[in-house]
Amino acid sequence: MDLRLFATVFGSMFVAELGDKTQLATLMFASKGGSHKPTIFLASVAALTLTSAIGVLAGSLVSQHVSEKALSWVAGTGFIVIGIWTIAKG
């Protein structure tokens, strides 16, 4: 296992998920009285695992047809557009 890659991906994903709508939705479910917290935790972990698996598979397929540089440009541009949209909206 490439520990440097692991740490980079883990850190990026951890920071990206803090306070996003996924975490807030999980918080909402857990705040309901009488809710079974282990079930909420396991369902949340399963959903995030599945979406991550889909991302890895999609990335593997797309990378076979699109260059890494083009993907970096598209991803970077997408983040910039979302950032500008978020600032303009607020």
PyRosetta script that sets phi, psi and omega in degrees:
from pyrosetta import init, pose_from_sequence

init()
pose = pose_from_sequence("MDLRLFATVFGSMFVAELGDKTQLATLMFASKGGSHKPTIFLASVAALTLTSAIGVLAGSLVSQHVSEKALSWVAGTGFIVIGIWTIAKG")
pose.set_psi(1, 138.6)
pose.set_omega(1, 177.5)
pose.set_phi(2, -86.1)
pose.set_psi(2, 100.7)
pose.set_omega(2, -176.0)
pose.set_phi(3, -65.9)
pose.set_psi(3, -32.4)
pose.set_omega(3, 178.0)
pose.set_phi(4, -66.0)
pose.set_psi(4, -44.2)
pose.set_omega(4, 176.4)
pose.set_phi(5, -63.0)
pose.set_psi(5, -43.7)
pose.set_omega(5, 178.6)
pose.set_phi(6, -56.8)
pose.set_psi(6, -49.0)
pose.set_omega(6, -178.4)
pose.set_phi(7, -63.7)
pose.set_psi(7, -39.5)
pose.set_omega(7, 179.3)
pose.set_phi(8, -64.5)
pose.set_psi(8, -48.2)
pose.set_omega(8, -179.9)
pose.set_phi(9, -66.2)
pose.set_psi(9, -45.4)
pose.set_omega(9, 180.0)
pose.set_phi(10, -58.7)
pose.set_psi(10, -49.9)
pose.set_omega(10, -178.9)
pose.set_phi(11, -61.4)
pose.set_psi(11, -43.9)
pose.set_omega(11, 179.6)
pose.set_phi(12, -62.6)
pose.set_psi(12, -46.8)
pose.set_omega(12, -178.3)
pose.set_phi(13, -68.4)
pose.set_psi(13, -38.4)
pose.set_omega(13, -179.9)
pose.set_phi(14, -62.2)
pose.set_psi(14, -47.9)
pose.set_omega(14, -179.8)
pose.set_phi(15, -66.6)
pose.set_psi(15, -40.1)
pose.set_omega(15, -178.9)
pose.set_phi(16, -64.7)
pose.set_psi(16, -33.6)
pose.set_omega(16, -177.0)
pose.set_phi(17, -83.7)
pose.set_psi(17, -18.6)
pose.set_omega(17, -179.1)
pose.set_phi(18, -62.0)
pose.set_psi(18, 122.0)
pose.set_omega(18, 175.7)
pose.set_phi(19, 71.4)
pose.set_psi(19, 10.1)
pose.set_omega(19, 178.4)
pose.set_phi(20, -85.1)
pose.set_psi(20, 177.5)
pose.set_omega(20, -173.7)
pose.set_phi(21, -62.9)
pose.set_psi(21, -27.5)
pose.set_omega(21, 177.5)
pose.set_phi(22, -65.7)
pose.set_psi(22, -46.7)
pose.set_omega(22, 179.6)
pose.set_phi(23, -65.8)
pose.set_psi(23, -39.7)
pose.set_omega(23, 179.4)
pose.set_phi(24, -66.4)
pose.set_psi(24, -37.1)
pose.set_omega(24, 177.2)
pose.set_phi(25, -65.6)
pose.set_psi(25, -41.8)
pose.set_omega(25, 177.7)
pose.set_phi(26, -62.6)
pose.set_psi(26, -43.0)
pose.set_omega(26, 177.3)
pose.set_phi(27, -58.8)
pose.set_psi(27, -43.1)
pose.set_omega(27, -180.0)
pose.set_phi(28, -61.2)
pose.set_psi(28, -46.7)
pose.set_omega(28, 179.4)
pose.set_phi(29, -62.4)
pose.set_psi(29, -41.0)
pose.set_omega(29, -177.6)
pose.set_phi(30, -71.4)
pose.set_psi(30, -23.1)
pose.set_omega(30, -177.9)
pose.set_phi(31, -80.4)
pose.set_psi(31, -13.4)
pose.set_omega(31, 179.9)
pose.set_phi(32, -70.1)
pose.set_psi(32, 131.9)
pose.set_omega(32, 179.5)
pose.set_phi(33, -60.8)
pose.set_psi(33, 139.1)
pose.set_omega(33, 177.4)
pose.set_phi(34, 78.8)
pose.set_psi(34, 0.8)
pose.set_omega(34, 179.7)
pose.set_phi(35, -74.4)
pose.set_psi(35, 144.4)
pose.set_omega(35, -179.0)
pose.set_phi(36, -85.1)
pose.set_psi(36, 102.5)
pose.set_omega(36, -173.7)
pose.set_phi(37, -58.9)
pose.set_psi(37, -41.6)
pose.set_omega(37, 177.9)
pose.set_phi(38, -60.6)
pose.set_psi(38, -36.4)
pose.set_omega(38, 178.4)
pose.set_phi(39, -66.2)
pose.set_psi(39, -42.2)
pose.set_omega(39, 178.5)
pose.set_phi(40, -62.7)
pose.set_psi(40, -44.4)
pose.set_omega(40, 179.3)
pose.set_phi(41, -61.1)
pose.set_psi(41, -49.5)
pose.set_omega(41, -178.0)
pose.set_phi(42, -64.2)
pose.set_psi(42, -39.9)
pose.set_omega(42, 178.6)
pose.set_phi(43, -65.3)
pose.set_psi(43, -40.8)
pose.set_omega(43, 178.6)
pose.set_phi(44, -64.2)
pose.set_psi(44, -45.1)
pose.set_omega(44, 178.5)
pose.set_phi(45, -61.8)
pose.set_psi(45, -43.3)
pose.set_omega(45, -179.4)
pose.set_phi(46, -63.4)
pose.set_psi(46, -42.4)
pose.set_omega(46, -179.9)
pose.set_phi(47, -65.3)
pose.set_psi(47, -44.7)
pose.set_omega(47, 179.4)
pose.set_phi(48, -66.7)
pose.set_psi(48, -35.9)
pose.set_omega(48, 177.9)
pose.set_phi(49, -64.8)
pose.set_psi(49, -44.7)
pose.set_omega(49, 180.0)
pose.set_phi(50, -64.2)
pose.set_psi(50, -44.3)
pose.set_omega(50, 179.5)
pose.set_phi(51, -65.8)
pose.set_psi(51, -34.7)
pose.set_omega(51, 176.6)
pose.set_phi(52, -67.5)
pose.set_psi(52, -40.3)
pose.set_omega(52, 178.1)
pose.set_phi(53, -62.5)
pose.set_psi(53, -41.6)
pose.set_omega(53, 177.7)
pose.set_phi(54, -62.7)
pose.set_psi(54, -40.9)
pose.set_omega(54, 178.2)
pose.set_phi(55, -62.4)
pose.set_psi(55, -42.4)
pose.set_omega(55, 179.1)
pose.set_phi(56, -65.9)
pose.set_psi(56, -45.1)
pose.set_omega(56, 179.5)
pose.set_phi(57, -64.1)
pose.set_psi(57, -45.0)
pose.set_omega(57, 179.4)
pose.set_phi(58, -63.3)
pose.set_psi(58, -41.7)
pose.set_omega(58, 178.5)
pose.set_phi(59, -62.5)
pose.set_psi(59, -39.1)
pose.set_omega(59, 178.2)
pose.set_phi(60, -64.6)
pose.set_psi(60, -42.5)
pose.set_omega(60, 179.8)
pose.set_phi(61, -68.7)
pose.set_psi(61, -45.6)
pose.set_omega(61, -178.6)
pose.set_phi(62, -63.9)
pose.set_psi(62, -39.2)
pose.set_omega(62, -177.3)
pose.set_phi(63, -65.6)
pose.set_psi(63, -18.1)
pose.set_omega(63, 177.1)
pose.set_phi(64, -75.1)
pose.set_psi(64, -18.6)
pose.set_omega(64, -175.3)
pose.set_phi(65, -119.0)
pose.set_psi(65, -14.9)
pose.set_omega(65, -176.9)
pose.set_phi(66, -128.9)
pose.set_psi(66, 139.6)
pose.set_omega(66, -177.9)
pose.set_phi(67, -68.7)
pose.set_psi(67, 154.8)
pose.set_omega(67, 179.3)
pose.set_phi(68, -61.6)
pose.set_psi(68, -37.8)
pose.set_omega(68, 179.5)
pose.set_phi(69, -64.1)
pose.set_psi(69, -43.7)
pose.set_omega(69, 178.6)
pose.set_phi(70, -63.5)
pose.set_psi(70, -41.3)
pose.set_omega(70, 177.9)
pose.set_phi(71, -62.5)
pose.set_psi(71, -40.9)
pose.set_omega(71, 178.1)
pose.set_phi(72, -62.0)
pose.set_psi(72, -42.2)
pose.set_omega(72, 178.8)
pose.set_phi(73, -64.5)
pose.set_psi(73, -44.2)
pose.set_omega(73, -179.6)
pose.set_phi(74, -64.2)
pose.set_psi(74, -46.2)
pose.set_omega(74, -179.5)
pose.set_phi(75, -63.9)
pose.set_psi(75, -46.6)
pose.set_omega(75, 179.6)
pose.set_phi(76, -61.3)
pose.set_psi(76, -44.8)
pose.set_omega(76, 178.4)
pose.set_phi(77, -62.8)
pose.set_psi(77, -40.8)
pose.set_omega(77, 178.2)
pose.set_phi(78, -60.3)
pose.set_psi(78, -44.1)
pose.set_omega(78, 178.6)
pose.set_phi(79, -64.8)
pose.set_psi(79, -39.9)
pose.set_omega(79, 178.5)
pose.set_phi(80, -64.1)
pose.set_psi(80, -45.3)
pose.set_omega(80, 179.4)
pose.set_phi(81, -60.4)
pose.set_psi(81, -45.4)
pose.set_omega(81, 178.8)
pose.set_phi(82, -63.1)
pose.set_psi(82, -40.6)
pose.set_omega(82, 178.0)
pose.set_phi(83, -62.1)
pose.set_psi(83, -45.9)
pose.set_omega(83, 178.5)
pose.set_phi(84, -63.3)
pose.set_psi(84, -43.4)
pose.set_omega(84, 179.3)
pose.set_phi(85, -61.0)
pose.set_psi(85, -42.2)
pose.set_omega(85, 179.9)
pose.set_phi(86, -64.1)
pose.set_psi(86, -43.0)
pose.set_omega(86, 179.2)
pose.set_phi(87, -66.3)
pose.set_psi(87, -44.5)
pose.set_omega(87, -178.8)
pose.set_phi(88, -65.5)
pose.set_psi(88, -35.4)
pose.set_omega(88, -178.8)
pose.set_phi(89, -69.1)
pose.set_psi(89, -35.5)
pose.set_omega(89, -175.0)
pose.set_phi(90, -80.1)
pose.dump_pdb("model.pdb")
